[in-house]
Amino acid sequence: MLYHFILPLKEHLSYLRLFQYISFRSAYAALTALLLVLIFGNLVIRWLRHLKFKEEIRELGPASHKTKAGTPTMGGIIILGAVLVSIALWGNFKNLYLIVLIAATALLGAVGFIDDYTKSIKKNKNGMPARVKMACQIVIALCVALIVYFAPSKAEYSTKLFVPFVNEAVLDMSWLWIVFAVIVIVGSSNAVNLTDGLDGLAIGTVISVAVSLGIMTYLSGHVKIAAYLKIPYIPNGAELTVFLSALVGASLGFLWFNSNPASVFMGDTGSLALGGIIGIVAVMIKKEIFLVIVGGVFVIEALSVILQVASFKLTKKRIFKMAPIHHHFELSGWPEQKVVVRMWILGIILAILGLSSLKIL
């Protein structure tokens, strides 16, 4: 809103030209979201506690987690609320990608909210039926993929697959790209959801991934920079940097409350939406495989669950003491804080590795 109201005044007050710069609006979007979470975080947590939105702890989980019973959940509304308010102030609403990302964030957040509500208030430990939740995610992801596929400003390489460390597209997927995009978005959404099992683990990793993607959206949205770095140029893609900056700011603020011992959990309200956001951005800027690298912690967590389930069904034996893998490390004797910090370190290393793929030749 500020962008649309203030930018036209630049002819009269030259310093207002700052509002046309992505870097300026990104910085203030991050700061705005951070302050909103820090200012209103405690109020929302008390409200969630009053409404009895409490986390249910699995009986089969690590014994140390039993002390977390009763901690308010559904804290994702703090993150999403701050991001959406911040982007309402600093975003350019003439940008199709931004509008699509906002809508998808709200819808995925709503799906997560229903799931959390079912668990906390309806006392259904399984939450929303898995098939229904998956169907909702697929429909949202499909709508995003179709919009990107048929977007008026789509580039000639919109259906091509790019791989980090390779300067040219390796494959033109044609209409199958739509299916691929849906898999990326839904997979990312669920991977973050699976990772959200320890205080600060998911949100800390989201920060490193969002920073990496934010750098890529900024670079991909500038034709000269994209040409120099030999990466796909995404018309209007740079505006996504503002959204991701708001996400980083809100996530840092949420980590203040979510660090061990957590005062609030993000719940599916946050994890499904945050995973969806990074998946959607990766699809929009042609960085699907890049996401696999920088989001490697999420990939590892998801794969550990898949392998555990497959192994048990096929051999009746478990590979890990418990899945996702962060619980395996806990049951192996690692303190929770050590598991989280080591996962953060791995996430930062993977982010650096992903960014190192720029300008290889």
N, C-alpha and C positions, 0 to 999 in steps of 0.2 A: 504493500500500500504506500509506504513512504517513497518507494521507487517511482511509482506512477504519479504521486502528488507533487513530489519535490523536483524530479528531473526536468519537467517543463519550465521550471523557474531558473534554470541554469543560464538562460539568456540575460537575465537581470542580475543574478548573483553568481559570478563565475565559479566560486568555490563549490557550488552545488554540483558541478560537473563530476565531483568525486563519486556521486551515486551511479554513474554509468560504468564504473570500473568494478569488475568481478572481485578483484582483490579487496577493495574497500568494503563492499557489501558482505563478502565472505567473513572477513574479520569481525564485523559487527554482528553478523548473524550468529557466529560462534559465541561471542561475548553475551549477546542478548539471551540465548538459550541457556548458557551457563548460569547467568544471574537469576533467570526465572526458576530454574531447578533449585538453586541454593536458597532463594527467598521463600518459595512456596513448598519446597520438599517436605519439611516437617509438618506443615498444615495438612498436606495430602496424606501423609503417613498416618497422622492421628485420625483423619477421616476414614481411611481404610480400616484402621483398627476398630473404630467405632462401629463400622458396618459389618465387622467380623469377617472381612476378607482375609482369611488366615491360610497359611501354607499347611498342607497335609504332608507329613513325612512318611516315606515308605518304611515298613517294618523290616524289610530285608536289606536296607541300606546300612552304611557305616554307623556304628553306635554313637559316634560323636555328633551325628546330625539330629539326634533326638532332642537336643537342647534347642533346636531351631523351630520346633513345633510352636505354632501360634504367631510366628513372624508374619506381618502383613504381606500379602502378595498383590498382584495386579499393579505393581509400581510402574509398569510400562506406560501407564497413562501420564506419569510425570515426564518421562522422556518424550513421548509423542506429543503431548500438549505443548511442551516447551519448543520442540522443533516446528510444529505447525504455526504457533504464534510468531516465532522468530521469522519463519519464511514468509508469513503474511506481511510482515513489516519490511523485509529486505528483498523479497523475491520479485522477479519479473514475470508477471502472470500472462504475458503474451507468448511465453515459451511453452510449446506443447509438451515437451519432455517433463518440464517441471509440474505441469498440471496433472499429467498421468502419474507421476511419482507421488504427488500429494494424495491423489485419489486412492491409489493402491495401498499407500501407507495406512490411510484411514480404514480401508476395508479389511486389510489383514489385521489391524489392531482390533477391529470389531469382532473378527473371528476368534482371536485370542481372548478377548474380553468375555465372550459367551462361554468359551472353554473354561476360563478361570471361574466365572460365575457358577457354572455347573458344578465344579469341584468344591468351591468354598461354601456356597449358599445352599445348593441342592444336595450337597454331601455325596455326590457321585464321584468316587475316586478316579474313574476313567474319563471324566469330563465329557465333552462333546464326542459323539460316536466317531471313531477314527475315520470311517469311510466318508462321513459327512464333512469332517474337517478337511480331509484331503481333497474332496470334491470342490469345496469352496476355494481352496488354494489354487487348484488347477484352473478353475473358471477365471479367477482374478489374473493369474499368470497368463492365461490364453488371451484375455482381453488386452493385456499389456503388449504381448508379442504381436498380436494382430495390428494394433495401433502403430507400433514401431515399424512393422513390415510394410504397412500401407501409408506411412507418413509422407506427406507431400515433399518434405525436405530430405527424404532418405537418400543416402549416397549409393553409388553404383555397387559398392562392396557390402551393402547391408546384410546380405545373406551369406557372406564369406566368413570362413573361420580363420582367425589369426592366432598364431602361437608365439609366445614370448621367445626372444632371441632369434626369431626368423622375421626378416623385414617384409616379406610378402605373404599374401593369403595362401594358405596351404590347400584350401578346399572351398568350392562354391556349393553350399548345401541346398540352394534353391528353396522351395517351399518347406523342405524338411527342417529348415532353420527354425520355423515356428515351433515345432515339436521340441527341438533342442533348447530353445529359449525357455519354454515352459519347464523343462526338466531342470535347467539351471536355477530358475527362480524358486520353484517348489523345493528343490534340493537344498538350496541355500537357506530358505526359511526354516526348514526342518532341522538342518544341521546346527543352526544357532540355538534352536529350541532344545536339542539334545545336549548341547554344551552348557546350557544354563543350569548347572547342578551344584556349583560351589560359589561361595561369596566372591563376587567381583570377576569371576572367570570369563563369562560371556561378554560382559560389558567392556572389560579391559581389552579383550581381543577384538571386539567390534571397533574400538577406537583406532587400533593400528591398521585395520583393514579399511576403515573409512578415510583415514589420512592418506593411505596409498591410493585409493580410488579417487579421492579429491584432487590429488596431484595429477592423476591421469585425465580426469575430466577437464581440468584447466588446460593441460597441454593439448588434448585432443580437440578442444574447441577453438583453437587458434590455427588458422590455415598455414601460416608460415612456420610456426613452431612444429606443427604436425608433419609438415613436409620435410623439415630439417631432421626430425627424429625418426622419420620413416614409419609413422604410425597412422592409422586411419583418421582422417579429419572428419569430425562429427559436427555439422552445422548446428549451432545453438547448444552444443553439448557443454560448453563452459559454464552455463547457468546452473548446472547440477552441482558445481563446486559450492555454491551458496547453500544449497540444501545439505550437502555432506558436512560443511563447516558447522551448520546449526546442529547436526547430529553429533559431531565431535564435542561441541560445547555442552550439549545436553547430557551426553554420556559421561563426560568428566564430572559434571555436577552430580549425576546419579551415582557415580562411583564413590562420592563422598559419603553417601548413605548406604551403599551396597557392599562396601569393603568390610572385611571380617572384623568383628561379628556384624553381620548385616542387620540394618534396621528395617529393611524392606527388600522384597524380591521383585524382579520385573514381571515374573509370570509369563504365561503365553501371550498376554496382551503386548508385552514388549518384545519377547524373543521371536515370535512369528513375524512381526512387522519389521524388526531390525534386520533379520535374515532376508526377508523379502526385499528390503531397500537395497542392500548391497548386491543382491542377485539382479535386480531390475537395472541398477546403474551399470553393472558389468555388461548386461545385454545391450543396453542403449549405446554404450561407447565401444562395443566390440572387444571387450576384455574378459570374455568368459573363461578362457584358460588362465589368464592372468589372475583371476579370482581364485582359481584352484590353488595357485601358489601362495598368494598373500593371505588367503583364508585357509591355509593348510591345517591349522589347528581344528577348524570346524570340520574339514574333510576327514581328519584322523578320528575325531570323535564319532562322526557318522559311520565311518567304515568299521570302527570297533563294534558298534551295535549290529551292523549288518553281518559281520563275520561271526559274532557271538551267536546270533539267532540261527544263521545257516549251519554253523558247527553243531549246535545243540539238536537241530532238527535232523541232521544227517547222521551224526555219530553219537548223539546223547551225551556229548562231552562239551565242556565250556573251554574256550581259549583263554579268557580272562576271568579273574576272580569275580568281577562284576563289570558290566558295561552300562554307560559309556566308560571310556578308558580312564577318565579322571578318578572314578571310583575304584578302579583296579589299583591305581597308585596309592590311594588312601588305605585300602585294605592290605597293601604291601608294606605299610608302615610310614608312608610319607605324611607329614602334617598337612592339613588343608592349605594353609598359607603358602607352604613350599610348593605344592602342586600348582597353585594358581600363579605364583610368581614365575615358576619355570615355564609354564604354558605361555605367559606373557612374553617371556624372553624368546621363546621359540617363535611366537607370532611376530615379534619385531625383526628377528633374523629373516623370516620368510618374506616380510614386507620389503626389507632391504634387497633380498634376492630378486624379488619381482621387479622392483624399480631399477635394478642393475641391468635389466634387459633393454633399457632405452639406449638407442644409438650404439648398437654393437658394431656396425660397419658404416 
